Amino acid sequence: MLPEFKEHIESHFPEILSHPTMVAISGGMDSVVLTHLLIQLDIKPSLAHCNFQLRGEESDADAEFVSELAEKWNLQLYSKTFETKQIKAENRGSTQMIARDLRYHWFNELIDQGKSTYLLTAHHLDDNIETFLIHLSRGTGIQGLLGIPERNHPILRPLLPFSREEILRYAKNNQLAWREDSSNASDDYLRNRIRHHISPQLKELHPSFDPNFNRTIRQLTQEKQLAQIEIDRARASCFTSDGDGYKIEIEKLQALTPLAAYLYHFFEPFGFSQFGAIEKMLNGLSGKEIRSHSHRLIKDRTHLLLHPLETIDKTCYEIEAGTTHLQHPIGLQFEKVDQMKEKQAGVLYIDADCLQYPLTLRKKKEGDVFYPQGMRGKKKLSKYFKDEKMDTLTKENQWLLCSQDQIVWVVGKRGDERFKITPTTQNIIKVTLKT
Amino acid sequence: MLPEFKEHIESHFPEILSHPTMVAISGGMDSVVLTHLLIQLDIKPSLAHCNFQLRGEESDADAEFVSELAEKWNLQLYSKTFETKQIKAENRGSTQMIARDLRYHWFNELIDQGKSTYLLTAHHLDDNIETFLIHLSRGTGIQGLLGIPERNHPILRPLLPFSREEILRYAKNNQLAWREDSSNASDDYLRNRIRHHISPQLKELHPSFDPNFNRTIRQLTQEKQLAQIEIDRARASCFTSDGDGYKIEIEKLQALTPLAAYLYHFFEPFGFSQFGAIEKMLNGLSGKEIRSHSHRLIKDRTHLLLHPLETIDKTCYEIEAGTTHLQHPIGLQFEKVDQMKEKQAGVLYIDADCLQYPLTLRKKKEGDVFYPQGMRGKKKLSKYFKDEKMDTLTKENQWLLCSQDQIVWVVGKRGDERFKITPTTQNIIKVTLKT
């Protein structure tokens, strides 16, 4: 396999021929073979070994084996011992996940410290087949079928196209010694089940199963990339930034085919999974809302509004008598003035004697009514919002300045008749919205 | 499974609730269950049964069983016996492929005759898993992983989301009888190997393997559709129709990423498989050519030229003295005239006495030289072509009118000095290119 490996390195990973390279070595067959192959190509990698102390003496013997190998092959060795069991006790996740996190975290540290430019792992074709089948069984979609990435800077996996069988043959032909990991037989139930019972039978279905599999995942990766280009293009045509969220034009959305695929790709990244409901929403009533754990999607007349959940501040803020400046949640300035000047956007003049403290600053609530200035009588706030053609999110973000619970000002929009300046007003307060 | 089936029909195949429907019935469990399910939904399908006579008495007994079932359930039956073995002897392909072709051909006939609007087959989830794994082992790419199509008008496959296990349970619960196909155990080696040894183990990897698998192939289908949209868009931007082929702008092609994916999708449909070579060609010398079984792809300076192989006519046509009209391969008219008129595109005046018959009409060949009118001396034809900035295909399609083997006219482009009209010319022939 050396000639094929050489060719693969030259065509896919030429960078490791001229940059410091480190191998993540367990002492098992795969990483020992990878190291040996590199040495044959006159690449002298440094080695990084993790001792997770999960198999007692065996773990220590692995570390010892790697240390001897480094000495024998004259390679720089970085070795680290982890208190994995203790760390697991203090954290969430399986032992496997924790060990993986520790490993990659340390590898990145070594890279950051300039110990190497690249870090190579010895993942191979059979690891990839196992990963493929595990993801197939879990239904994780195309992403799960793409296999282990060949490069994920600074991590490179140059053994990925080679099978365990090829690696074993190479190891034997070169009389390499390695450590058998006893956990192979029990540690990872699913993987071992596939390795010993399913993969061998699958491979018997076709004499070229291995290269065919490699070709398939390469092609799937490309299809995914092409699909992503189309998704990005379509998203750019439908989505408009809107504060910390997006407005999405429904008409453009509905022109997309297959719509279900676009909806999945557009909204899955925001935590949504109810794509059928989203599709129905497009023709549904305005105001309809669907939530994910992090976002809300609201049907407005011509658009969907997509916003982070936390944007709607539902707090009721109290404003004590004598307050001159309010900074949060919005900027308001209160001044005593002698007379009212010309009307001005963002400014309201109030008859101070009509106010009851504390004032409150809050969002709309069910049943709100007010007496819009310039109109006779009262109006439901919801009716006012509707007449103003405010979209659902704007409604929810609209602050109301209240005297106790009576609306004094739909802030920045309309004052209330009950608090306006009249010929009998003696004390005037000018409220200015600072934006 | 009846409620799930009902819901599936209502949401995915509402058309069969209101149109004549036929079931392709073998007499095996799957097609018997499908028929029974439809009857429960008050759909009375007609039945179509093929007797391929491949299993002697068993085949006849299957036909008899279906006939009795049709009578018992009061369904219209169409039944046809095929001389499959004889047809196989006369044709290429495996028995299985021939039987499939015969079956679908006959089904289409029945539909064309108006016997039904739709034809339903009983393919199910486990058929789909088997097909997926067979294609995975063959490396047929994403297309092979999409599974059996749910609809391929007029054929519909409403059992696809249901597993063999569910179908078996339904059959038992409803005390249905069916015919076991003895060939299941031997006929289709690969499929049975998967069915009995691989699928059961895969399903044990995850309790929701079946629905997860359904979701995966649905998602792969959508990814493929999205990728296809991008491919079509990119193709439209790079390809320009050019006669019976295409000109493809290299600069635009090179701007595409991942280029390998686009090259695959652009050129695979024309029979190409040498995508690495095509990629190299983009920066290669003009004139470089790659062929598929049906097409040639030629590097020109700024474009690739893609053309069917048969467009280049390499024949050398002879033109006898006295010919006045030539129609094939191009239209030429020969007239004796008294005098030469003003120069005109597509017209050449020749000194008749310089010609030696038969004239020939042919394409360029190695070593061609001529004496371009208006120039002193001779010139290599290849140099002339180059100076005229003719692309490779234009060169190859350029006809040359020759006197025996001497070039008289680069047809439509430039006459030869040796044959031109001089003060001493006595007989003039006017040659006109008819387009």
Interface residues (C-beta under 8 A of the other chain):
Chain A: L133 I134 L136 S137 R138 G139 T140 G141 I142 L145 L190 R193 I194 H197 I198 Q201 L202 K203 E204 L205 H206 S208 F209 P211 N212 F213 R215 T216 Q219 L220 Q222 E223 K224 Q225 L226 A227 I229 E230 I231 R233 P258 A260 A261 Y262 Y264 H265
Chain B: L133 I134 L136 S137 R138 G139 T140 G141 I142 L145 L190 R193 I194 H197 I198 Q201 L202 K203 E204 L205 H206 S208 F209 P211 N212 F213 R215 T216 Q219 L220 Q222 E223 K224 Q225 L226 A227 I229 E230 I231 R233 P258 A260 A261 Y262 Y264 H265
